[in-house]
Amino acid sequence: MMLQEVFIVGAAQDGSMVIELENGSIGNVPVDEIGGNKKNNKAFNMIGGRTRVVEDGENYSRLKAMDIMQKEVGTLKVGQKINVTPIIIMEGFMVVEAFGHELYEKVKDISLNYISDLNDDFSLEDDIEVVVQSVNPLKISIKDAAEEKIKEGLKLYKGGRDWLGEVVANTDMGTFCRLPGNLQILCYPVKWARQPRKGDKVILEIKKIDYEEGKMWGAIKKFVKKVK
């Protein structure tokens, strides 16, 4: 049976999955052939994403495709970097598809950056680089792969300089801002009448950089553009 990558374009009332094949034709994956964790509205939550299926009579089977892919897990090595496909993204967690396995990843295990809603940083169209932590059972780390990129990106920055940033979130700890390269910096709280809001563009000064931990601290100097 040949694996086919498809787009998930709909969910029928009976819970089955509607898919679009590479040739543009529409197919159906019955609810019993979706595979993985069986939860209500699973097909609905996967709309907009990608998965792999095999032809199964008049329909298609994701379950059988997962069985085929799981046989390739033995080729992986601990520490190896691979790409995984997100199939469900919610505010505080995501489910990714990797070699026929569905892996549940909480927001705290995904990035060194502050993330209030995973939908702001990831989409179902992404290919996410991860590091293999274990082969049997299969475990991966999104954070480990992201941490390496963040620490490498920090080498471009030095303290005492002013940068354009975008506010990600205003919290009790301070204001998290995004810098070029998708790096984040935590800025000290400000005592202004109008507090920073998500989406504001600001000028900030980098006060401290911890290259080992992959973290930066700074201070917001002024607004460049305020969201309404």
C-alpha positions as CSV (number, residue, x, y, z in Angstrom):
1,M,0.0,0.0,0.0
2,M,1.3,3.4,-1.0
3,L,1.3,6.3,1.5
4,Q,-0.3,9.5,0.3
5,E,0.0,12.9,2.0
6,V,-3.4,14.6,2.1
7,F,-5.1,17.8,3.3
8,I,-7.9,17.5,5.9
9,V,-10.6,19.7,4.5
10,G,-13.7,18.7,6.4
11,A,-15.5,16.6,9.0
12,A,-18.8,14.8,8.3
13,Q,-21.6,14.5,10.9
14,D,-20.8,10.9,11.5
15,G,-17.3,11.9,12.6
16,S,-15.5,10.7,9.4
17,M,-12.7,12.8,7.9
18,V,-13.0,14.5,4.5
19,I,-9.6,14.7,2.7
20,E,-8.2,16.3,-0.4
21,L,-5.7,14.3,-2.4
22,E,-2.7,15.6,-4.3
23,N,-4.7,15.3,-7.6
24,G,-7.5,17.5,-6.1
25,S,-10.0,14.8,-5.7
26,I,-12.0,14.4,-2.5
27,G,-11.9,11.2,-0.3
28,N,-13.3,10.0,3.0
29,V,-11.7,8.4,6.0
30,P,-14.3,6.6,8.1
31,V,-14.2,7.4,11.8
32,D,-12.9,3.9,12.7
33,E,-10.0,4.4,10.3
34,I,-8.8,7.8,11.6
35,G,-6.6,6.0,14.2
36,G,-4.7,7.4,17.2
37,N,-6.5,8.7,20.3
38,K,-10.3,8.4,19.8
39,K,-11.8,11.6,20.9
40,N,-15.0,13.4,20.0
41,N,-14.7,15.9,17.2
42,K,-11.2,14.6,16.3
43,A,-11.7,15.1,12.6
44,F,-13.1,18.6,13.2
45,N,-10.1,19.6,15.2
46,M,-7.8,18.3,12.5
47,I,-9.3,20.4,9.7
48,G,-6.7,22.5,7.9
49,G,-3.9,20.1,8.7
50,R,-2.1,17.3,6.8
51,T,-1.8,13.6,7.4
52,R,-1.0,10.4,5.5
53,V,-3.4,7.8,4.4
54,V,-3.5,4.6,2.2
55,E,-6.3,3.6,-0.2
56,D,-8.7,1.2,1.4
57,G,-11.4,0.1,-1.0
58,E,-13.7,3.0,-1.8
59,N,-12.4,5.0,1.2
60,Y,-9.0,5.8,2.8
61,S,-7.4,4.6,6.0
62,R,-5.2,6.7,8.3
63,L,-5.0,3.9,10.7
64,K,-3.3,1.5,8.2
65,A,-1.0,4.3,7.2
66,M,0.0,4.8,10.8
67,D,0.8,1.1,11.1
68,I,3.1,1.3,8.1
69,M,4.9,4.3,9.4
70,Q,5.4,2.9,12.9
71,K,7.6,0.1,11.4
72,E,10.1,2.8,10.4
73,V,10.6,4.0,14.0
74,G,13.5,1.5,14.5
75,T,15.6,3.5,12.0
76,L,15.6,6.5,14.3
77,K,18.5,7.4,16.7
78,V,18.4,9.3,20.0
79,G,19.5,12.8,19.4
80,Q,18.5,12.8,15.8
81,K,16.6,15.8,14.4
82,I,13.4,15.0,12.5
83,N,10.4,17.0,11.3
84,V,6.9,16.3,12.7
85,T,3.5,17.4,11.5
86,P,1.1,19.2,13.9
87,I,-2.4,17.7,13.5
88,I,-4.2,19.5,16.4
89,I,-3.3,22.8,17.9
90,M,-5.1,24.2,20.9
91,E,-4.3,27.1,23.2
92,G,-2.3,25.1,25.7
93,F,-1.2,21.9,23.9
94,M,-0.7,20.4,20.5
95,V,-0.7,16.9,19.0
96,V,1.9,16.1,16.4
97,E,2.2,13.1,14.0
98,A,5.6,11.4,14.0
99,F,6.3,8.1,12.3
100,G,2.7,6.9,12.8
101,H,2.5,8.0,16.4
102,E,0.4,10.8,17.9
103,L,2.4,12.7,20.5
104,Y,0.8,15.1,23.0
105,E,3.0,18.2,23.7
106,K,2.1,20.7,26.4
107,V,2.9,24.4,25.9
108,K,5.5,24.4,28.7
109,D,7.5,21.6,26.8
110,I,7.5,23.4,23.5
111,S,9.6,26.5,23.7
112,L,11.8,28.7,25.8
113,N,9.7,31.6,24.6
114,Y,6.6,32.8,26.4
115,I,3.5,31.5,24.7
116,S,0.0,32.3,25.8
117,D,-1.7,30.6,22.9
118,L,0.1,28.1,20.6
119,N,-2.1,29.2,17.7
120,D,-0.1,32.5,17.7
121,D,3.2,30.7,17.1
122,F,2.3,27.5,15.2
123,S,-0.1,26.5,12.4
124,L,-1.2,23.2,11.0
125,E,0.8,24.0,7.8
126,D,4.1,23.9,9.7
127,D,6.8,21.3,9.7
128,I,8.3,21.4,13.2
129,E,11.8,20.4,13.9
130,V,12.3,18.2,16.9
131,V,14.9,16.1,18.7
132,V,14.4,12.4,19.2
133,Q,14.7,11.7,23.0
134,S,13.7,8.0,23.0
135,V,12.9,5.5,20.3
136,N,10.9,2.8,22.3
137,P,8.6,4.4,23.3
138,L,8.9,7.2,20.8
139,K,9.5,10.6,22.6
140,I,10.5,13.9,21.0
141,S,11.4,17.4,22.2
142,I,10.3,20.5,20.4
143,K,12.0,22.6,23.0
144,D,15.4,21.1,22.6
145,A,15.4,21.8,18.9
146,A,14.1,25.3,19.4
147,E,16.6,26.0,22.2
148,E,19.6,25.4,19.9
149,K,18.2,27.9,17.4
150,I,17.5,30.5,20.1
151,K,21.0,30.2,21.6
152,E,22.6,30.5,18.1
153,G,20.4,33.6,17.4
154,L,21.4,35.3,20.6
155,K,24.9,35.6,19.3
156,L,23.7,38.4,17.1
157,Y,22.6,40.5,20.0
158,K,24.6,42.6,22.5
159,G,23.6,44.4,25.6
160,G,23.3,48.2,25.7
161,R,21.7,48.5,22.2
162,D,18.3,49.7,21.2
163,W,16.0,47.4,19.1
164,L,12.5,47.4,17.6
165,G,10.3,44.9,19.3
166,E,6.7,43.7,19.3
167,V,4.8,43.0,22.5
168,V,3.8,39.4,22.9
169,A,2.3,39.6,26.4
170,N,2.1,41.9,29.4
171,T,2.4,39.9,32.6
172,D,3.1,40.3,36.3
173,M,6.7,39.5,35.6
174,G,7.0,42.2,33.0
175,T,6.5,42.6,29.2
176,F,7.6,39.9,26.8
177,C,8.6,41.3,23.4
178,R,9.6,39.6,20.2
179,L,12.8,40.7,18.5
180,P,14.0,39.9,14.9
181,G,14.8,36.2,14.5
182,N,11.7,35.2,16.6
183,L,13.7,35.7,19.9
184,Q,12.0,37.0,23.0
185,I,13.1,39.4,25.7
186,L,11.5,40.0,29.1
187,C,11.3,43.7,29.8
188,Y,10.9,45.3,33.2
189,P,7.3,46.4,34.1
190,V,6.6,50.0,33.2
191,K,4.6,52.5,35.3
192,W,2.8,54.2,32.4
193,A,-0.9,55.1,32.3
194,R,-1.2,53.1,29.1
195,Q,0.4,49.6,29.6
196,P,1.9,47.7,26.7
197,R,-0.5,45.6,24.8
198,K,-0.1,42.6,22.6
199,G,0.9,43.8,19.1
200,D,2.4,47.1,20.2
201,K,5.6,48.1,18.5
202,V,8.2,49.5,20.9
203,I,11.8,50.6,21.2
204,L,13.6,48.7,23.9
205,E,17.1,48.4,25.3
206,I,18.8,45.1,26.0
207,K,20.1,45.1,29.6
208,K,21.3,41.6,30.1
209,I,21.8,38.4,28.0
210,D,22.4,34.9,29.4
211,Y,23.8,33.0,26.4
212,E,23.8,29.7,28.3
213,E,20.2,29.8,29.3
214,G,19.0,31.5,26.1
215,K,17.3,34.4,27.8
216,M,17.4,38.2,27.6
217,W,16.2,41.1,29.8
218,G,15.5,44.6,28.8
219,A,13.6,47.9,29.3
220,I,11.0,49.5,27.0
221,K,11.8,53.1,26.2
222,K,8.9,54.2,24.1
223,F,6.0,53.2,21.9
224,V,6.5,53.2,18.1
225,K,3.0,52.0,17.2
226,K,0.1,51.2,19.5
227,V,-2.6,48.7,18.8
228,K,-6.1,50.0,19.2
